[in-house]
């Protein structure tokens, strides 16, 4: 009887373990839970790419603040970073399944 209980506990424990894909989804949702990052994501959805300075101007925040927000996007691979001269620009990774799902959710 003890081994059945141990096995049941072990199975429940395995069900509660999160995959790296689950962890990435959770982090992405946390990122978009911030109003500024949500707005950044929406801006990127509506353009091929945007530079940090453009986004900062559009949202009325500093370029430094926008750059900090993009660190989070980069950590989980939601964006590609492009340097154009002195400017740093970003675009969503449109071929990424998570980005596609987030775009579906936020476009409603």
C-alpha positions in Angstrom: 0.0 0.0 0.0 2.9 2.3 0.8 4.3 2.0 -2.7 1.0 2.9 -4.3 0.9 6.1 -2.3 4.5 6.9 -3.2 3.8 6.3 -6.8 0.7 8.5 -6.8 2.6 11.3 -5.1 5.4 10.9 -7.6 2.9 11.1 -10.5 1.3 14.2 -9.1 4.7 15.7 -8.6 5.6 15.1 -12.3 2.3 16.6 -13.4 3.2 19.8 -11.5 6.6 20.2 -13.1 6.8 22.9 -15.7 8.5 22.4 -19.0 10.8 25.0 -20.4 8.0 25.9 -22.8 5.6 26.5 -19.9 8.3 28.6 -18.2 8.7 30.7 -21.3 4.9 31.2 -21.6 4.7 32.3 -18.0 7.6 34.8 -18.4 6.0 36.2 -21.6 2.7 36.7 -19.9 4.5 38.4 -17.0 6.3 40.7 -19.5 3.0 41.7 -21.2 1.4 42.2 -17.8 3.4 45.5 -17.6 1.4 48.3 -19.3 4.5 49.8 -21.0 5.8 46.5 -22.3 2.3 45.6 -23.5 2.2 48.9 -25.4 5.7 48.2 -26.9 4.5 44.8 -28.1 1.4 46.4 -29.7 3.6 49.0 -31.4 5.8 46.3 -32.8 2.8 44.3 -34.0 1.8 47.2 -36.2 5.2 47.8 -37.8 8.0 45.9 -39.4 10.5 47.2 -36.9 10.9 50.2 -34.6 13.9 51.9 -33.1 14.2 52.5 -29.4 14.0 56.3 -29.9 10.8 56.0 -32.0 9.1 53.9 -29.3 10.3 56.2 -26.5 8.9 59.2 -28.4 5.6 57.4 -29.1 5.2 56.4 -25.4 6.6 59.5 -23.8 9.3 57.7 -21.9 13.1 57.7 -22.0 15.1 55.6 -24.4 16.9 54.1 -21.4 13.6 52.9 -20.0 12.6 51.4 -23.4 16.0 49.6 -23.6 15.5 48.1 -20.2 12.1 46.8 -21.2 13.6 45.3 -24.3 16.0 43.3 -22.2 13.0 41.3 -21.0 11.8 40.7 -24.6 15.3 39.6 -25.6 15.7 37.2 -22.7 12.9 34.9 -23.9 13.5 35.5 -27.6 10.4 37.5 -28.6 12.3 40.0 -30.6 15.2 40.4 -33.0 17.6 43.3 -32.4 18.9 45.2 -35.4 21.6 48.0 -35.3 21.1 50.7 -37.9 24.1 53.1 -37.5 23.7 54.6 -34.1 20.2 53.3 -33.6 19.0 50.1 -32.1 15.8 48.8 -33.6 13.6 45.8 -32.8 11.2 43.6 -34.6 9.0 40.7 -33.4 10.1 37.2 -34.3 7.1 36.5 -36.5 8.2 32.9 -37.1 8.1 32.1 -33.3 4.9 30.2 -32.2 4.7 32.0 -28.9 4.9 35.4 -30.6 2.1 34.3 -32.9 0.0 33.2 -30.0 0.6 36.5 -28.1 -0.2 38.5 -31.2 -3.5 36.6 -31.5 -4.3 37.3 -27.9 -3.4 41.0 -28.0 -5.1 41.7 -31.3 -8.6 40.9 -30.0 
